[in-house]
Amino acid sequence: MMEVIPQGCGVHNGMYPGTAFTRSMGDNTVEKVGVVVPEVSMVQLIPNHMFFVVTSDGVFEFLSSQAVRNGDIKIQWFKGGITNICYNALDTNIQVGLGDKTAFFWEGNDLGQDVSLTFNQLLNKVCQLANYLKDIGVKKGDVFVIYLPMLMEFPIGMLPCARIGIVHTVVFARFYSQSLSQRIVDCNPKAMITCNDVRREYGTNLSELAEEGKLDLVVGRSKQIEHVIQILCKRTKNNPFLIGKPGVDKTAIAQGVAQRIANGDVPEKLAGKKVIALDMDLLVSSTNHEEFEEWVKKLKEEIKQHDDVILFIDKVDTLIETTAAKWAIDDGALVAAARLSFQYISNCSLPDKAIDLIDEAGSLVQFRNSKLCNNARKLEKQLRQITNEKIEVVHDEGFEKAQELRDKEASLRLQINNLTNEGNKETETSDSGLVVTEADIIQIASSWTGIPLETLDGLKENPNKVMDWC
């Protein structure tokens, strides 16, 4: 996603297909206008240098150094059209009858990321961005900074500048955060366009795919889709949670919701909403534990800022497992927590009771697999006694005795640390580690309810249960 950040402006709801525009308060300093300045150099973020090539047949080719070596074209402008970089470049091609021809082609890094726009579609996007810039006060002669990695919006962001007559500066080189910040400030821009923290490659816009007719028709799930829509329209507790085994069309239900929104077959409250599917597998595989937790926080803030987005998180158990600091939880335990709490615990509502069940089961696992062995616990008891004795001796000015106790105290601390480190290594090298299993969930649920759930011969499961998730 992109965001346009005007200098010293208030909040405004600008619209641009596939792009989220926000404003930030502040003066010309980078920190106060919300510009995201990376803590690493641009070459670390974008390893391949990008540049333009103009061919003899009038095609702009936007290439990377790697693409040049491999002969692969990443972006093509005005293919089959008239190359023109003036303000009416798109209009000229449309007037000669090329409106439905391909004007812009973007080849993504992964399968399914290729984007192709006709001259009519490209003109629509450019005009909307140009109108937005004019609406926020950008006029002819103003400076406009484009600070983007290689997203498809990067070249599109330059065309509105020609239509308005503004001066655009591309900040796209090997800068560290401090010099990058200074360069942007030195430009003294009226506005800048940049990339927000929630990377677009981690999500798929199901609404766009539905509008383009690229989603398969969902058959046999009308009841579940309508139930999800009903929950989404509630004033509170309006986050549906779908539970089911793999292959029972949970993702298809999200696609069905996107199709209904695209067709206008939804209540007014959901009209115009965008359904974004978060790719948890890609996110988890490309971030470490600390980065993942920070990314989830940024995702939460991003969702708060854009109330037109419905986020679909597939494999939500991955989210819970990855953010668990002390213990993990397997798929069966997660499903069991939701099912058992829904069926046997009636004094509170989901998801609170399921979360409490998982939390207490995690405490049980930690207690059962304590890192301090019995010997370490005995040494800790001795350490507390010696520490208290040392305090009394010092109070009575028995300094020689206190020195002996201090040496014993240091020796005990060293022994405890060694035992603790051994316990940590055993836990880290263990194949299972600290994992909450379905049996742990059943044990806690049994202790809460007094029902011997361990002896029950399984639970009947609805293959696709939709539950209200607050």
C-alpha positions in Angstrom: 0.0 0.0 0.0 1.0 3.6 -0.5 0.2 6.7 1.5 0.4 10.4 0.5 1.7 12.5 3.3 1.1 16.3 2.8 3.1 18.7 4.9 1.1 20.3 7.8 -2.4 19.1 6.8 -5.2 17.5 8.8 -7.1 14.3 8.1 -8.7 13.8 4.8 -10.3 10.7 3.2 -8.7 10.6 -0.2 -9.6 7.7 -2.4 -7.4 5.9 -4.9 -8.1 2.3 -6.1 -5.9 -0.2 -4.2 -4.1 2.5 -2.2 -4.7 3.9 1.3 -4.1 7.7 1.6 -3.7 9.3 5.0 -2.5 12.6 6.3 -0.3 13.4 9.2 0.0 16.6 11.3 3.4 18.3 11.4 5.8 20.8 9.8 8.6 20.0 7.3 10.5 17.7 9.6 10.4 14.1 8.5 9.7 12.7 12.0 6.6 14.9 12.5 4.9 14.0 9.2 5.0 10.3 9.7 7.6 9.5 7.0 8.9 5.9 7.4 12.7 6.2 7.3 14.3 2.7 7.4 17.0 2.0 9.9 19.0 0.2 7.2 20.4 1.4 3.9 18.2 1.3 0.8 20.5 -1.2 -0.8 19.6 -3.6 1.9 15.9 -3.1 1.3 16.2 -3.1 -2.5 19.3 -5.1 -3.5 19.0 -4.5 -7.2 19.5 -1.0 -8.7 16.6 0.1 -10.9 16.8 2.2 -14.1 14.9 3.1 -17.2 15.5 2.0 -20.8 13.8 3.5 -23.8 13.7 1.1 -26.8 13.4 1.9 -30.5 9.7 0.8 -30.6 8.7 3.4 -28.0 8.5 1.2 -24.9 9.7 2.3 -21.5 11.3 -0.7 -19.8 11.9 -0.4 -16.0 14.7 -2.9 -15.3 16.8 -4.1 -12.4 20.5 -4.9 -12.7 19.5 -8.6 -12.2 16.9 -8.3 -14.8 19.4 -6.8 -17.3 21.7 -9.8 -16.7 18.9 -12.3 -17.1 17.1 -10.4 -19.9 13.9 -10.2 -17.9 11.6 -7.2 -18.2 9.9 -6.2 -14.9 7.8 -3.2 -16.0 6.7 -2.1 -19.5 5.1 1.3 -20.3 2.9 2.1 -23.3 3.6 -1.2 -25.0 2.1 -0.9 -28.5 1.3 2.8 -27.9 2.9 6.1 -28.5 5.7 7.0 -26.1 5.1 10.4 -24.7 6.1 11.9 -21.4 4.1 15.2 -21.6 0.9 15.9 -19.5 -1.4 14.4 -22.1 0.5 11.2 -22.7 -2.4 8.9 -21.9 -5.0 11.1 -23.5 -3.1 10.9 -26.8 -3.0 7.2 -26.9 -6.7 6.9 -26.0 -7.7 9.4 -28.7 -6.1 7.2 -31.4 -8.1 4.2 -30.3 -5.7 2.5 -27.9 -7.9 2.8 -24.8 -8.4 -0.9 -24.4 -4.8 -1.8 -25.3 -2.2 -2.7 -22.6 -0.5 0.5 -21.4 1.2 -0.8 -18.3 2.6 -4.3 -17.4 4.1 -5.2 -14.1 5.8 -8.6 -13.6 5.7 -9.4 -9.9 8.3 -11.5 -8.1 5.9 -14.3 -7.3 3.2 -16.1 -9.3 -0.1 -14.4 -9.4 1.4 -10.9 -8.8 1.4 -9.8 -12.5 -0.6 -6.7 -13.2 -1.8 -5.4 -16.5 -3.6 -2.1 -17.1 -5.1 -0.7 -20.2 -4.7 3.0 -21.2 -8.3 3.7 -19.9 -7.6 2.0 -16.5 -4.2 3.7 -16.2 -5.8 7.1 -17.0 -8.5 6.5 -14.3 -5.9 5.8 -11.6 -3.6 8.7 -12.7 -6.6 11.2 -12.7 -7.8 10.1 -9.3 -4.3 10.6 -7.8 -3.9 13.9 -9.6 -7.2 15.1 -8.3 -6.3 14.0 -4.8 -3.0 16.0 -5.0 -4.9 19.1 -6.1 -7.4 18.6 -3.3 -4.7 18.7 -0.7 -3.3 21.9 -2.1 -0.5 20.6 -4.4 -0.3 23.0 -7.4 1.9 23.8 -10.4 5.5 24.5 -9.4 5.3 22.7 -6.0 7.8 20.0 -5.1 6.5 16.4 -4.8 8.7 13.7 -3.4 8.3 10.1 -4.5 9.9 7.7 -2.1 9.0 4.2 -3.0 10.6 0.8 -3.4 9.8 -1.1 -6.6 6.0 -1.3 -6.3 3.8 -1.0 -9.3 2.6 2.4 -8.0 6.1 3.8 -8.4 5.9 4.7 -12.1 2.2 5.5 -11.8 3.1 8.1 -9.1 5.0 10.1 -11.7 2.3 10.6 -14.3 0.1 12.9 -12.2 3.0 15.2 -11.8 3.0 15.9 -15.5 -0.7 16.6 -15.6 -0.5 19.1 -12.7 2.8 20.6 -13.6 4.4 19.9 -10.2 8.1 19.1 -9.8 8.7 15.5 -8.7 11.8 14.3 -7.0 12.5 10.6 -6.8 14.3 9.6 -3.6 15.5 6.2 -4.5 19.2 5.4 -3.8 21.6 4.0 -1.2 20.9 6.3 1.7 21.1 5.5 5.4 18.3 6.7 7.6 19.9 10.0 8.7 21.0 11.1 5.2 17.7 9.9 3.7 15.8 12.0 6.3 17.9 15.1 5.5 17.5 14.7 1.7 13.7 14.6 2.0 13.7 17.6 4.3 16.1 19.5 1.9 13.5 19.0 -0.9 11.0 21.0 1.2 8.1 19.1 -0.5 4.5 20.1 -0.5 3.7 16.4 -0.2 5.4 13.0 -0.6 4.2 9.6 -1.5 5.7 6.7 0.3 5.1 3.1 1.3 3.5 2.3 4.7 4.8 -0.3 7.1 2.3 -3.0 6.3 3.8 -4.6 3.3 1.4 -5.3 0.5 3.1 -8.5 -0.5 1.8 -10.1 2.7 -1.8 -9.7 1.7 -4.1 -10.4 -1.3 -6.9 -8.0 -2.1 -9.9 -10.3 -2.6 -12.2 -7.4 -3.5 -10.1 -6.4 -6.5 -9.9 -10.1 -7.6 -13.7 -10.3 -7.2 -14.3 -7.1 -9.3 -12.0 -8.4 -12.0 -13.9 -11.8 -12.0 -10.8 -13.8 -11.0 -12.4 -15.6 -8.1 -14.2 -18.9 -8.6 -17.9 -19.0 -7.9 -18.5 -20.2 -4.4 -21.2 -23.0 -4.4 -23.0 -24.5 -1.4 -21.9 -22.0 1.2 -24.6 -19.4 1.0 -25.8 -20.0 4.6 -22.3 -19.6 6.0 -21.5 -16.5 3.9 -24.8 -14.8 5.0 -23.9 -15.7 8.7 -20.5 -14.1 8.3 -22.1 -11.0 6.8 -24.6 -10.7 9.6 -21.8 -10.9 12.2 -19.8 -8.2 10.3 -22.8 -5.9 10.4 -23.1 -6.1 14.2 -22.3 -3.0 16.2 -20.0 -4.9 18.6 -18.4 -8.4 18.6 -18.4 -8.2 14.9 -15.4 -10.4 14.0 -16.5 -13.8 12.7 -14.3 -16.8 13.5 -14.5 -19.8 11.2 -13.5 -23.2 12.7 -13.1 -26.3 10.5 -10.8 -28.9 9.2 -8.6 -28.2 6.2 -10.5 -28.3 2.9 -14.0 -27.3 4.2 -14.0 -24.0 2.3 -13.1 -21.5 5.0 -11.2 -19.4 2.5 -13.9 -19.8 0.0 -16.4 -18.2 2.5 -14.1 -15.1 2.6 -14.0 -15.1 -1.2 -17.8 -15.3 -1.2 -18.1 -12.3 1.0 -15.7 -10.4 -1.3 -17.8 -11.4 -4.3 -21.0 -10.2 -2.7 -19.5 -6.9 -1.8 -18.3 -6.5 -5.4 -21.8 -7.3 -6.7 -23.4 -4.9 -4.2 -25.3 -7.8 -2.6 -24.6 -6.7 1.0 -26.1 -4.3 3.5 -25.1 -0.6 3.2 -22.8 -0.9 6.2 -20.5 -3.2 4.1 -20.8 -1.4 0.8 -17.4 -0.4 -0.6 -15.4 -2.5 2.0 -12.2 -4.2 0.9 -11.5 -7.8 1.9 -7.8 -8.4 2.4 -6.5 -12.0 2.9 -3.3 -12.0 5.0 -0.7 -14.6 3.9 0.4 -16.0 7.3 2.8 -18.5 5.8 4.7 -15.9 3.9 4.7 -13.5 6.8 6.0 -16.1 9.4 8.7 -17.5 7.0 10.1 -14.0 6.2 10.3 -12.6 9.7 11.9 -13.7 13.0 10.1 -13.7 16.3 10.8 -10.1 17.3 10.1 -8.7 13.9 6.8 -10.7 13.7 5.5 -9.2 17.0 6.4 -5.7 15.9 4.8 -6.3 12.5 1.5 -7.5 14.2 1.5 -4.3 16.3 1.9 -2.2 13.1 -0.8 -4.2 11.4 -3.2 -3.5 14.3 -2.5 0.2 14.0 -3.0 0.1 10.2 -6.3 -1.6 10.5 -7.5 1.1 13.0 -6.6 3.8 10.5 -8.6 2.2 7.6 -12.1 1.3 8.6 -12.9 0.2 5.0 -10.8 -3.0 5.3 -12.1 -6.4 6.3 -9.0 -8.5 7.2 -9.2 -12.2 6.6 -6.5 -14.1 8.6 -6.2 -17.7 7.4 -4.4 -20.2 9.7 -4.9 -17.9 12.8 -3.4 -20.7 14.9 0.0 -19.7 13.3 -0.5 -16.2 14.7 -1.1 -17.5 18.2 1.8 -20.0 18.0 4.3 -17.5 16.7 3.5 -14.8 19.3 3.7 -17.2 22.2 6.8 -16.3 24.1 7.1 -19.2 26.6 5.2 -22.0 25.0 3.6 -23.1 21.7 0.2 -24.5 20.9 -0.6 -27.1 18.3 -3.5 -27.1 16.0 -5.5 -29.7 17.9 -5.2 -27.8 21.1 -6.4 -24.6 19.5 -9.5 -26.3 18.1 -10.1 -28.1 21.3 -10.0 -24.9 23.3 -12.6 -23.2 21.1 -14.8 -26.3 20.9 -14.7 -27.3 24.6 -15.2 -23.8 25.9 -18.1 -23.2 23.5 -19.8 -26.5 24.5 -19.1 -26.9 28.2 -18.3 -23.4 29.7 -21.3 -21.1 29.8 -20.5 -18.4 32.3 -18.6 -16.3 29.8 -18.4 -15.8 26.1 -15.9 -16.5 23.3 -13.1 -15.7 22.7 -12.4 -14.9 26.4 -13.1 -18.3 27.7 -11.1 -20.0 25.0 -8.1 -17.7 25.6 -8.3 -18.3 29.3 -8.4 -22.0 28.7 -5.3 -21.8 26.5 -3.5 -19.5 28.9 -4.0 -21.8 31.9 -3.0 -24.8 29.9 0.2 -23.0 29.0 0.8 -22.3 32.7 0.3 -26.0 33.4 2.9 -26.9 30.8 5.4 -24.4 32.2 4.8 -25.7 35.7 5.3 -29.3 34.6 8.4 -28.5 32.6 10.0 -26.0 35.0 13.5 -25.0 33.9 14.8 -25.2 37.5 15.2 -28.8 38.7 14.8 -29.9 42.3 18.4 -29.3 43.1 18.2 -25.8 41.8 15.2 -25.1 44.0 17.0 -26.4 47.1 20.0 -24.2 46.3 17.6 -21.2 45.9 16.2 -21.9 49.3 19.7 -22.0 50.8 20.6 -18.7 48.9 17.6 -16.9 50.5 18.7 -18.1 54.0 22.3 -17.0 53.5 21.2 -13.6 52.1 18.9 -13.0 55.1 21.7 -14.1 57.5 24.2 -11.7 55.7 21.9 -8.8 56.2 21.6 -9.5 59.9 25.4 -9.9 60.3 26.0 -6.6 58.5 23.5 -4.9 60.7 25.5 -6.2 63.8 28.8 -5.1 62.1 30.1 -8.6 61.8 31.9 -7.8 58.6 34.3 -10.8 58.5 31.4 -13.1 58.8 29.5 -11.1 56.2 32.4 -11.5 53.7 32.3 -15.3 54.2 28.5 -15.3 53.6 29.0 -13.2 50.5 31.4 -15.7 49.0 28.9 -18.5 49.7 26.1 -16.4 48.2 28.2 -15.9 45.0 29.0 -19.6 44.8 25.3 -20.6 45.1 24.3 -18.1 42.5 26.9 -19.6 40.1 25.6 -23.1 40.7 22.0 -22.0 40.2 22.9 -20.3 36.9 24.7 -23.4 35.6 21.7 -25.6 36.4 19.3 -23.1 34.8 21.4 -23.0 31.6 21.4 -26.7 31.4 17.6 -26.7 31.7 17.4 -24.1 28.9 19.6 -26.2 26.6 17.5 -29.3 27.2 14.3 -27.4 26.4 15.8 -25.9 23.2 17.2 -29.2 21.9 14.0 -31.1 22.7 11.9 -31.9 19.7 8.7 -31.1 21.5 9.8 -28.2 23.6 7.0 -26.6 25.7 3.9 -27.3 23.6 0.3 -27.2 24.7 -1.5 -30.2 23.4 -5.1 -31.2 23.1 -4.8 -33.4 26.2 -3.6 -30.3 28.2 -6.7 -28.4 27.1 -9.0 -31.3 28.1 -7.3 -31.6 31.5 -7.9 -27.9 32.3 -11.5 -27.9 30.9 -12.2 -31.0 33.1 -10.9 -29.2 36.2 -13.0 -26.2 35.5 -16.3 -28.0 34.8 -15.9 -31.2 36.9 -16.8 -33.2 33.8 -14.5 -36.1 33.1 -13.8 -35.0 29.5 -10.7 -37.3 29.3 -13.0 -40.3 29.4 -15.4 -39.1 26.7 -15.0 -40.8 23.4 -14.4 -37.6 21.3 -16.7 -34.8 20.4 -18.9 -34.5 17.4 -17.6 -31.6 15.3 -19.4 -29.3 12.9 -17.0 -29.3 9.8 -17.5 -25.5 9.4 -18.7 -23.8 12.5 -19.0 -20.0 12.4 -18.7 -18.3 15.8 -19.0 -14.8 17.0 -15.5 -13.6 17.8 -15.4 -10.4 19.8 
